[in-house]
Amino acid sequence: MVDDRRGGADGRPKRRSTAPGRPNNAGSGGARSSGAPRRAGADRPRRPEPRQRAEDRAGEDTARPLSGPPIPPSIEAKQLAPDVRSELMTLDKSTADTVARHLVAAGELIDEDPEAALAHAQAARSRSGRIAAIREAVGIAAYHCGDWAQALSEFRAARRMGSKSQLLPLIADCERGVGRPERAIELARSPEAAQLTGDDADEMRIVAAGARADLGHLDQALAVLTSPAPDPSRTGSTAARLFYAYAETLLALGRADDALQWFIHAAAADLDGVTDAEDRVGELA
């Protein structure tokens, strides 16, 4: 099976994409600190879908004392991205500052320790679970932990609350993660997906191709990735993942020489180390 999730069908650890774009907009600690579909390996964990539709009330049990991991003293609320801070204006100042600091901590930890990032995001949610940016932050952290069900629940909640981020590729990827590739394909065919442009459109293509591959339809996966044809002169995280997915699909189809060339393109495009393309080149060369 082809696995485009993060750069390796064998599940070997890779560096996470460096706070790129779609929730991505705060390398210094925003709720939207990273959002390109992660595609994390064939051995991704699967956890049960939360039964409650009380997703929108998650973390608001007032009978429980508020808690959370300690926040490093060096982290300040003002480090949070301005657009996210503006969503916290409905909270009292003390709560808003605490929530902001937890979100900053989550953004700083997401690459190296996603479990710790998730704990901080959940601590923010426990103080206010009705703000889109907070639910999105929990979703992103859960996504990087491979908890596809929780991530899916949080992204859906964020969308209902009016999230301004483009979450559709992430939602589709989570549908793959919980074992529903057909649903991911439906989302990729939706009118909303047809409106995607640029990197967002490419991310959806990667997810759609992966879903096709999950079903064993490798020729269809290849068709998705080649319409339009990938441009090997591109650089950046999304281009690297796109080229990598293309190479993996070619390899699964027995076209090793072509796959090697696209792993080379992926390595050249991968300025932030989001894939293991260089390793794959070494294996195939």
Beta strands, then each sheet from edge to edge (+ up, - down):
end
